[in-house]
Amino acid sequence: MAVLVLLVVLALVLGGCVCVVWAEFGGPPWVRAVAAVMRSVGTVLHHAQKSRRRSSNGDD
């Protein structure tokens, strides 16, 4: 069951990456919407990782 969940997550991530690349070359509106969501998620994860790194460095 866990393998199935991981495969679904992997498929969603790969599909999102394809949409980001496709949106760079134009693409239909739904592709641009998916690409915008993927970019937003990436930005949020990037900032969360930076803040987690900063807080763990301050605890030393």
Backbone hydrogen bonds, N-H to C=O, Kabsch-Sander energy under -0.5 kcal/mol:
donor,donor_aa,acceptor,acceptor_aa,energy
5,V,1,M,-2.0
6,L,2,A,-2.4
7,L,3,V,-2.4
8,V,4,L,-2.1
9,V,5,V,-2.4
10,L,6,L,-2.5
11,A,7,L,-2.4
12,L,8,V,-2.3
13,V,9,V,-2.3
14,L,10,L,-2.6
15,G,11,A,-2.5
16,G,12,L,-2.2
17,C,13,V,-2.2
18,V,14,L,-2.3
19,C,15,G,-2.1
20,V,16,G,-2.0
21,V,17,C,-2.2
22,W,18,V,-2.8
23,A,19,C,-2.5
24,E,20,V,-1.3
25,F,21,V,-0.8
25,F,22,W,-0.8
26,G,23,A,-1.4
27,G,25,F,-0.6
31,V,28,P,-0.7
32,R,28,P,-1.7
33,A,29,P,-2.1
34,V,30,W,-2.2
35,A,31,V,-2.5
36,A,32,R,-2.0
37,V,33,A,-2.1
38,M,34,V,-2.5
39,R,35,A,-2.5
40,S,36,A,-2.1
41,V,37,V,-2.6
42,G,38,M,-2.4
43,T,39,R,-2.3
44,V,40,S,-2.5
45,L,41,V,-2.6
46,H,42,G,-2.2
47,H,43,T,-2.4
48,A,44,V,-2.3
49,Q,45,L,-2.2
50,K,46,H,-2.1
51,S,47,H,-2.3
52,R,48,A,-2.1
53,R,49,Q,-2.2
54,R,50,K,-2.2
55,S,51,S,-2.3
56,S,52,R,-1.9
57,N,53,R,-1.7
58,G,54,R,-1.4
59,D,55,S,-0.6
60,D,57,N,-0.8
